[in-house]
Amino acid sequence: MRNIFDQYSQPENRLTHAIVSALGEDTRLLRKFVKWITEATPPKRLKIVEQQLPGEYELAEMDYEKKGLPDAWIHDNDEWSLLIESKVAAPLSLDQLERHYSTAKKRGFENVTVLAIDVSAPKKKLPDYVVFRSWREIYSWLSRQSMWSDWALRTLRYMEVAERKWPAEGYLKEGTLTEFAGIRFDENDPYSYPEGKRLLRLMTGELRRHPDLKGVIDAKAAGRKAITGKRKSGVWDFLRLKKLDSSVTHTKHPHLTLSIEKEMVSVCLIIPSPAEPRVRRSMIDLGEDGFFEVMGEVNKN
C-alpha cells in the first residue's frame, strides 16, 4: 500500500512532505518545532504551506522546482516567517538560501529565518539568518515528541523506512537520516532483515564515533562490503581495532564482531587462529587468572 506521504517523485520532497504534513495536522507539534528551531516563542497564529508562496496556489512539483521556491513556508500572515529548504542527495546552495530570504523580504516579512536541512552540515559558513539541522537531529527531535504525538511517530517510521529503502536504490549513498535509538524487536514489531541491517549500520556508526573508543576502534577502517543475511536469522558486521594493519583481511587480526538476530544481540571479541604469534603469546602470558581478570573488566564496562 502506498504511504500517505508518498506524494512526490523526488525522495527528498517526500521526506519534507512527511514533516510538513505532521506539522500541519498537529498544531502543538508545529509550535514546538518552531520554538526548537528559532529558540523563541512563536506567534500565536501560524500557517504552513508547501511548494507555494503565502496566499498563492500550490504548484505542481515540476513548476515549483523551476521557480526555486522553498520546500515549505511557515508564517503568521503578517511579518514573521520560517522557510524550510531540505536536501538529501544534492548539496545545499548558499545562493538558493539567499534567494529564499530575499523573496520573503520582498513580500513584506521582516522577521525571517531559513531552516536548512541536510544529511551533514555544510562546510561553508552559513548566514546568520540560516539555522541548520541535520536529518539525524530532526529524527531525534521527533523521537522525543513521539511519546505524545501520533503524527511525530508516523514521520519517524517514514524516515526509518526511507533509510532502509534508499541506499538500495542508490539515493542515500552517505550518512544517515536517523540515529541509533536501541533495538526494539518484540512480538508486535518482529525482526526483519531490512530493519536489522539499518540498525546494525547505525550501531556500528555510533561506535566508530564514540569518544571513549577513540583509542581502540579504527574509525576509518571499513567493515563488510555488504551486509548480507536476507534469508538468515540475523545480520553481522565487524569493527577493526587500532594499530593493526587495515589493509590485511580482518580474519588475520583480532576484531570486534557485532550481530543482530531474531532472539538476541551479541558483541564478540574474535581472536582468529591465523592471528600473529605475538597476539597469541600475549594471551598466554596473561595466565588463567590474568585472562579472567581482563574479561571481568570487560564485563564491568
C-alpha positions as CSV (number, residue, x, y, z in Angstrom):
1,M,0.0,0.0,0.0
2,R,1.3,3.4,-0.9
3,N,2.3,5.6,2.1
4,I,0.2,8.8,2.6
5,F,3.5,10.8,2.5
6,D,4.5,9.5,-1.0
7,Q,3.0,12.4,-2.9
8,Y,6.1,13.5,-4.9
9,S,8.6,11.9,-7.2
10,Q,11.8,13.3,-5.6
11,P,12.6,11.3,-2.4
12,E,13.7,14.5,-0.5
13,N,10.4,16.1,-1.4
14,R,8.6,13.1,0.1
15,L,10.6,13.5,3.3
16,T,9.8,17.2,3.6
17,H,6.2,16.5,2.8
18,A,6.1,14.0,5.7
19,I,7.3,16.6,8.1
20,V,5.1,19.4,6.7
21,S,2.0,17.1,6.9
22,A,2.7,16.2,10.5
23,L,3.2,19.9,11.5
24,G,0.1,20.9,9.5
25,E,-2.0,18.3,11.3
26,D,-0.7,18.8,14.8
27,T,-0.7,22.4,16.0
28,R,1.1,21.7,19.2
29,L,3.8,19.9,17.3
30,L,4.1,22.8,14.9
31,R,4.6,25.3,17.7
32,K,7.2,23.2,19.5
33,F,9.0,22.7,16.2
34,V,9.2,26.5,15.6
35,K,10.4,27.1,19.1
36,W,13.1,24.5,18.8
37,I,14.4,26.0,15.5
38,T,14.2,29.7,16.4
39,E,14.7,29.4,20.1
40,A,11.9,31.9,20.6
41,T,8.2,31.8,21.3
42,P,6.3,31.6,18.0
43,P,3.5,34.0,17.0
44,K,0.0,33.0,18.2
45,R,-1.4,32.1,14.8
46,L,0.7,30.1,12.4
47,K,0.1,28.9,8.9
48,I,2.1,26.4,6.9
49,V,2.2,26.0,3.1
50,E,4.2,23.7,0.9
51,Q,5.6,24.3,-2.6
52,Q,3.9,27.7,-2.8
53,L,4.2,31.3,-1.7
54,P,1.8,32.5,1.1
55,G,-1.5,33.5,-0.4
56,E,-1.0,31.7,-3.7
57,Y,-2.0,28.3,-5.2
58,E,0.2,25.3,-4.7
59,L,2.3,24.5,-7.8
60,A,3.0,21.2,-9.4
61,E,6.3,19.6,-8.3
62,M,8.0,20.4,-11.6
63,D,6.8,24.0,-11.7
64,Y,7.9,24.8,-8.1
65,E,11.3,23.2,-8.7
66,K,11.7,25.6,-11.7
67,K,10.7,28.6,-9.7
68,G,13.1,27.7,-6.9
69,L,10.6,28.1,-4.1
70,P,11.4,26.9,-0.6
71,D,10.1,23.4,0.3
72,A,7.8,24.8,3.0
73,W,6.9,28.2,4.4
74,I,5.6,28.7,8.0
75,H,4.2,32.2,8.6
76,D,1.9,34.3,10.7
77,N,0.3,36.1,7.7
78,D,2.0,39.3,8.9
79,E,5.7,40.0,9.4
80,W,7.1,36.7,10.7
81,S,8.1,33.6,8.7
82,L,10.2,30.4,8.8
83,L,11.3,29.0,5.4
84,I,12.4,25.4,5.0
85,E,14.9,24.1,2.4
86,S,15.8,20.4,2.7
87,K,18.3,18.2,0.8
88,V,19.4,14.6,0.8
89,A,21.4,13.9,-2.3
90,A,22.0,17.4,-3.7
91,P,24.2,19.8,-1.7
92,L,22.8,22.9,0.0
93,S,23.3,26.0,-2.1
94,L,24.0,29.4,-0.4
95,D,22.6,31.2,-3.5
96,Q,19.3,29.3,-3.1
97,L,19.1,30.1,0.6
98,E,19.8,33.8,-0.1
99,R,17.1,33.8,-2.8
100,H,14.5,32.4,-0.4
101,Y,15.4,35.0,2.2
102,S,15.2,37.8,-0.3
103,T,11.8,36.5,-1.6
104,A,10.4,36.6,1.9
105,K,11.7,40.1,2.5
106,K,10.2,41.4,-0.8
107,R,6.8,40.0,0.3
108,G,6.9,42.1,3.4
109,F,8.1,39.6,6.0
110,E,10.5,41.4,8.4
111,N,11.4,38.6,10.8
112,V,12.7,35.8,8.5
113,T,14.5,32.6,9.4
114,V,15.6,30.0,6.9
115,L,15.9,26.4,8.1
116,A,18.4,24.3,6.1
117,I,18.2,20.5,6.5
118,D,20.7,18.1,5.1
119,V,22.4,14.7,5.9
120,S,25.5,16.5,7.1
121,A,26.5,20.1,7.9
122,P,27.8,22.3,5.0
123,K,31.5,23.2,5.0
124,K,30.8,26.8,4.1
125,K,29.7,29.3,6.8
126,L,26.0,30.0,6.7
127,P,24.4,33.5,7.0
128,D,23.1,34.5,10.4
129,Y,19.5,34.1,9.3
130,V,20.0,30.4,8.4
131,V,19.6,27.7,11.0
132,F,21.0,24.3,10.1
133,R,19.6,20.9,11.3
134,S,20.7,17.5,10.2
135,W,18.2,14.8,9.4
136,R,19.5,12.9,12.4
137,E,18.7,15.9,14.6
138,I,15.2,16.1,13.1
139,Y,14.7,12.4,13.8
140,S,16.0,12.8,17.4
141,W,13.6,15.7,18.0
142,L,10.6,13.8,16.5
143,S,11.6,10.8,18.7
144,R,11.1,12.9,21.8
145,Q,7.8,14.2,20.6
146,S,6.5,10.8,19.6
147,M,5.7,10.0,23.2
148,W,2.6,12.2,22.9
149,S,2.2,12.9,19.1
150,D,1.0,10.3,16.7
151,W,2.0,12.5,13.8
152,A,5.6,12.7,15.1
153,L,5.6,8.9,15.4
154,R,4.3,8.5,11.8
155,T,7.0,10.7,10.5
156,L,9.6,8.8,12.5
157,R,8.5,5.5,11.0
158,Y,8.5,7.0,7.5
159,M,12.1,8.2,8.0
160,E,13.1,4.7,9.1
161,V,11.5,3.1,6.0
162,A,13.2,5.6,3.8
163,E,16.6,4.9,5.3
164,R,16.1,1.2,4.7
165,K,15.0,1.6,1.0
166,W,17.1,4.5,-0.3
167,P,20.6,3.0,-0.1
168,A,19.4,0.0,-2.1
169,E,18.0,2.5,-4.7
170,G,21.3,4.3,-4.8
171,Y,19.9,7.5,-3.3
172,L,21.2,7.7,0.2
173,K,24.9,6.9,-0.5
174,E,26.5,8.6,2.5
175,G,25.3,9.4,6.0
176,T,22.1,8.5,7.7
177,L,18.6,10.1,8.2
178,T,18.1,8.6,11.7
179,E,20.2,7.7,14.7
180,F,20.6,4.6,16.8
181,A,17.9,4.5,19.5
182,G,18.1,1.0,20.7
183,I,16.8,-2.3,19.4
184,R,13.0,-2.7,19.9
185,F,12.1,-6.0,18.3
186,D,9.2,-7.8,20.0
187,E,6.0,-9.7,19.2
188,N,4.4,-6.6,17.8
189,D,7.4,-5.5,15.9
190,P,9.4,-8.6,15.0
191,Y,12.9,-8.8,13.5
192,S,13.2,-8.2,9.8
193,Y,16.3,-8.2,7.6
194,P,15.9,-4.6,6.3
195,E,15.4,-3.2,9.8
196,G,18.2,-5.3,11.3
197,K,20.5,-4.1,8.6
198,R,19.5,-0.5,9.2
199,L,20.1,-0.8,13.0
200,L,23.4,-2.5,12.5
201,R,24.6,0.3,10.2
202,L,23.6,2.9,12.8
203,M,25.1,1.0,15.7
204,T,28.5,0.5,14.1
205,G,28.4,4.2,13.1
206,E,27.8,5.3,16.7
207,L,30.6,3.1,18.0
208,R,33.1,4.5,15.4
209,R,32.2,8.0,16.6
210,H,32.2,7.3,20.3
211,P,34.8,9.3,22.1
212,D,35.5,6.6,24.7
213,L,36.5,4.2,21.9
214,K,38.8,6.7,20.0
215,G,41.9,4.9,21.1
216,V,40.5,1.4,20.5
217,I,38.4,1.4,17.3
218,D,39.9,2.2,13.9
219,A,37.1,4.6,12.9
220,K,38.3,5.0,9.3
221,A,38.6,1.3,8.5
222,A,35.6,-0.2,6.7
223,G,33.6,-3.2,7.8
224,R,31.9,-5.7,5.5
225,K,31.5,-4.6,1.9
226,A,27.8,-5.7,2.0
227,I,25.6,-6.7,4.9
228,T,24.0,-9.9,3.7
229,G,21.6,-12.2,5.5
230,K,18.3,-11.7,3.8
231,R,17.4,-15.4,4.1
232,K,19.1,-15.9,7.5
233,S,18.0,-15.2,11.1
234,G,20.4,-12.3,11.6
235,V,22.9,-9.7,10.3
236,W,26.5,-9.0,11.4
237,D,29.4,-6.7,10.8
238,F,32.9,-6.1,12.3
239,L,35.0,-3.3,13.6
240,R,38.7,-3.2,13.2
241,L,41.0,-2.4,16.1
242,K,43.5,0.4,16.1
243,K,47.3,-0.1,15.5
244,L,46.6,-3.1,13.3
245,D,47.2,-3.2,9.5
246,S,43.7,-2.4,7.9
247,S,45.0,-3.5,4.5
248,V,45.1,-7.1,5.7
249,T,41.9,-9.1,5.9
250,H,40.2,-8.9,9.3
251,T,40.4,-12.6,9.8
252,K,44.2,-12.2,10.3
253,H,43.8,-9.8,13.3
254,P,41.7,-9.6,16.5
255,H,38.5,-7.7,15.8
256,L,35.0,-7.0,17.2
257,T,32.0,-8.7,15.6
258,L,28.5,-7.3,16.2
259,S,25.4,-9.2,15.3
260,I,21.7,-8.5,15.5
261,E,19.5,-11.6,15.4
262,K,15.8,-12.5,15.9
263,E,16.4,-13.6,19.5
264,M,19.5,-11.7,20.7
265,V,22.2,-9.1,20.1
266,S,25.8,-10.1,20.5
267,V,29.2,-8.4,20.6
268,C,32.2,-10.7,20.4
269,L,36.0,-10.1,20.5
270,I,37.3,-12.5,17.9
271,I,40.9,-13.8,18.1
272,P,41.3,-15.7,14.8
273,S,43.6,-18.7,14.6
274,P,45.7,-17.1,11.9
275,A,46.4,-14.1,14.2
276,E,50.0,-13.1,14.6
277,P,52.0,-15.2,17.1
278,R,52.6,-12.2,19.3
279,V,48.9,-11.9,19.9
280,R,48.5,-15.5,21.0
281,R,51.7,-15.1,23.1
282,S,50.3,-12.1,24.9
283,M,47.2,-14.0,25.8
284,I,49.2,-17.0,27.0
285,D,51.4,-14.8,29.1
286,L,48.4,-13.4,31.0
287,G,47.8,-16.8,32.5
288,E,44.4,-18.1,33.5
289,D,43.9,-15.6,36.4
290,G,45.1,-12.7,34.3
291,F,42.8,-13.6,31.4
292,F,39.7,-13.8,33.6
293,E,40.7,-10.6,35.3
294,V,40.7,-8.8,31.9
295,M,37.4,-10.5,31.0
296,G,36.0,-9.3,34.3
297,E,36.9,-5.7,33.4
298,V,35.3,-6.0,30.0
299,N,32.1,-7.2,31.6
300,K,32.1,-4.3,34.0
301,N,32.3,-1.9,31.1
